[in-house]
Each structure stands twice: as structure tokens, then as C-alpha cells.
Amino acid sequence: MLTRLLKASVFTSLAFFSLNAGGFDAQAQKDKKELVKYFEAKFQNPYENKNRFFPYSTDEELKDGYAKGLKHMDFGIGSYSYAKDAKQQYEAIKEFPPYEDKIEEGEELYTKKFANGKSLKTCFPNPAIVGEYPYFDTKTQEVISLTTAINKCLEANNEKKWNTKKGQMAKFQAFLAYSTAEAEKNMDIKIPTKKAQEAYERGKEYYYTQRGYLKLSCATCHIQGAGQRVRNEKLSPLLGQITHFPVYRLKWGSLGTLERRMSGCIKDQGQVPPKDDSKKMHELLYFMAYMSNGMPIDGPDVRK
Amino acid sequence: MNRLVNISLVSITAIAFSACASSSANLSSVKGIDVEKVCSVQNNGIENVIQTAEKYNEIAKRNELEFRRLGVNNSDLIISVKEAIKTGANEVNPKDFKSKASKTKLPVEFAAHRACKFAISALTQANEAKTTWRLAVPGDGYEY
């Protein structure tokens, strides 16, 4: 009788704790599900959905310029999933990717010895980790991005921090992204505690808040505006937006980190962007990364 | 000894005042402000307008909401207007966020008006967004 009672109590406690542990990302899961539903509806048939989603596009471009019937995972390549012309150009560039040598340089940085004899490999013994960043550090109660984690490693070993936007940082991240993609890993962001949930919610609010003198939110372009044409380019979707970083951007003529791209976007809204290692930037990336959960890591990549 | 007491009293008063000022210097301090009225150079004079710009831009900076247009942070625009007032220049050429000369060249009165409007709008927008941001969330306020 006593054993039965004990078993029942243990079972109840385990169920209670596991339910609670799962509960912290309940809202985030709902948000992601709704986002996928929205994008699948939007790109089911852009021509037929003109009045609903593309009121400013021409019939001709909606008929001929967009792919149809897109599903969740198709959005992993961003706007190239629906922009037919851009996809052709993208595939042509990918035949001779301009970032290949950067992956090799990144690999050299991985094993290059610090003055104390250690290396980045000491901090990141497994390089296939890009899908796990940003993560919520339950010890420090804050979100840590990959860029911040790398700089923390350098600092902890008395090395100088790297530029967070390009150069060695981007090259090393290219190696990590490549290793993660080779290991066929997906974006896998966790929301383990109430504090992490709050961080996610703040990141989400940042994403949807109109800011800057142009009063644009990230969502204006990458949710409501995703797929719409600005000059000759179609805006990318939030889904899968950060699975391919770092990117070699033709506009930059070099490889850049996710933070470099984010700062550019926020600046385009007409506001001073948050610092790359700030709480705001970390939490914004945390939200965006969660929205791509389950999607394959395919960085580094090329973008216009 | 009396001098020491006086200095202490002055310091305490200054700290108390600055603490009060900073606690009231929050986002909601712009509620009900008529931007065009307070930022009108004609009605208030350029010195008052740029003082208003400076006051609210500080709050915007503290809340990471400061505006930047064509590489020029609003605080740099304010600095350029203040310098123009000192030198009597009719035009401003503010520095960009990298402290290099920008391509922005504006008549000084227009620049003062813009700096003031940008400083207040950054805060007004943030206040509004607290209740409107969910309207853009699929599955929440956004219907399609």
C-alpha cells in the first residue's frame, strides 16, 4: 500500500514538474504555430490572394513572379522561397559561394592557440552549436547570443574582444554555422524558466513595436510586408530569417554577423540600434530564433 | 566648519533635485504635449525649442529610443543647432554617428524644429506602442 502511495506521489510530482517545465514556452509555441499558419496562407496562391495580402502588386507579377503552395520548411531560404527571379540568381551565386574561403579561415581561428595555450575549441568543444543560440542562461538570468558567448570566451582567456559585426567574428561563426549545417542540426531554442519567458516576451514586443522616425516595426516589413516588392526586391519573411547567418552580403562585399544585419535594419527604421551585446538585442534575437525553431541551419549563406 | 556644512547642504539638495528630475523624466512625461506648439521656433524662440529637444532627447536616449536620420543621431543634430546659435550660422551640418561630417545640411531653424519633434515623437510613439504592438501579431491582434 505504502509503495503504491509512494509511486503515485512520485508520478504526480514528475507530471507536475514536467508540465510546468513545458509551460514556459506555451505562448511561444502558439506564436510560432500562428506565424506558420499566416505565411502558409499568404503564399498558398499570391495571385488569388491579391486583395487579402498583396493589394499593391500587379496581376502579372503575382502570376509569374511568385512560387505557390509554400509550406513551413520552404521558408528556410527566406525570400528566395517565393521570389522566382531572385531564386535563380541565388542558385547561380551558390555555385561558387563567395564565403567558402572564410569557412576555412574560421576553422583556423577555432584551433589557434591563445597566449595561455587554450583556444576557442576549449570554450566550444563541439562546433555544431549554432542552432542552440541565443540561449537563456539560468545562472546569470540573461539571454546570451553566439556573438556574446564568443567574446566572453576571448575575454575569459585574456584575449581582446572581436568586432561584433564582421572580420574574425563573422569568419569564426561561418565555420560554426557550416559545422552545424553539416551535422544536419535544426534551430533548437529553449525557454526553460519564467524569466526566460519574460525575456522572450520582451523580444517579441520589440519586434512588433513601431519605432524610429519612419514608425516602422520589424513586422511591418517581415510579416505584413513579407513578399511585397520594395523597388526590385521582395521582402523576406520572419520564418527562417536567422537560420543562415553569417551571410556574405553583396551590398557589404563581405561576410557579416546577424547583429550587423539587425543594426542595419533598425537604422533603416530611423532609430539608433541597440548595442550588439545589449539586453535588447539579445532578447530580440531570442524571439526571432524561437520563431525559426525546428528549421535546419544552413549558414553561412549569401544575400543581396 | 560652516562652509563645510553649506557645501554638504548644497550637494544634498542638488542630488535630491536631480533624483526627482530623473524619476519624472520618463516616457509618460510627453503625454498631452502638442508637438507643433512646443517645437515652434516662431512662437518659442530657437533657444527654448532646442532646450526642449535636449530635455526629451535625453529621455529617449536613456530608453534606447533615439532617432537617427541619414546617419545623424538626434543628439548630434541638437549639438549642431547649439553651435549654430553660438556662432550665428544660418545653416547646420551635423556630424554623423561615426563623428564624421554628414551629408545633412539644414537651415538652423528647421533643424531645431526637427530635433525637437524627433525627441518628443520618439517618446510619444513608445507610449502608443505599449497598447498597439499586439495589433501586428498573427493569432493575436492581427487579422488577415
Contacts between the chains, C-beta under 8 A, distances in Angstrom:
chain1	res1	chain2	res2	distance
A	30	B	139	6.7
A	31	B	137	7.3
A	31	B	139	6.8
A	33	B	139	7.5
A	34	B	137	7.8
A	34	B	138	4.7
A	34	B	139	2.7
A	34	B	140	7.6
A	35	B	138	5.7
A	35	B	139	7.6
A	37	B	138	7.2
A	37	B	139	7.3
A	38	B	138	4.0
A	38	B	139	7.6
A	38	B	142	8.0
A	38	B	144	6.5
A	41	B	144	7.1
A	42	B	144	7.7
A	52	B	144	6.5
A	53	B	144	7.1
A	204	B	137	7.6
A	205	B	133	5.7
A	208	B	133	4.3
A	208	B	134	7.1
A	208	B	136	4.7
A	208	B	137	5.7
A	209	B	126	7.6
A	209	B	129	4.4
A	209	B	133	4.7
A	210	B	125	6.3
A	210	B	128	8.0
A	210	B	129	5.7
A	210	B	132	7.4
A	210	B	133	7.5
A	211	B	65	7.0
A	211	B	125	6.8
A	211	B	126	7.7
A	211	B	129	7.6
A	212	B	67	6.1
A	212	B	68	7.5
A	213	B	67	4.7
A	213	B	69	5.7
A	213	B	118	6.1
A	213	B	121	7.0
A	215	B	125	6.2
A	217	B	133	7.2
A	217	B	136	6.1
A	219	B	136	4.5
A	219	B	137	7.7
A	220	B	136	7.3
A	223	B	136	6.7
A	223	B	138	6.7
A	223	B	142	7.7
A	224	B	136	6.6
A	224	B	142	7.4
A	267	B	68	6.1
A	270	B	67	5.7
A	270	B	68	6.4
A	270	B	69	5.9
A	271	B	65	6.8
A	271	B	66	6.9
A	271	B	67	5.9
A	271	B	68	6.0
A	271	B	122	7.7
A	272	B	61	7.9
A	272	B	64	7.4
A	272	B	66	4.5
A	272	B	67	7.4
A	272	B	68	4.8
A	272	B	73	5.7
A	272	B	97	7.2
A	274	B	64	5.4
A	278	B	64	7.6
A	280	B	64	6.0
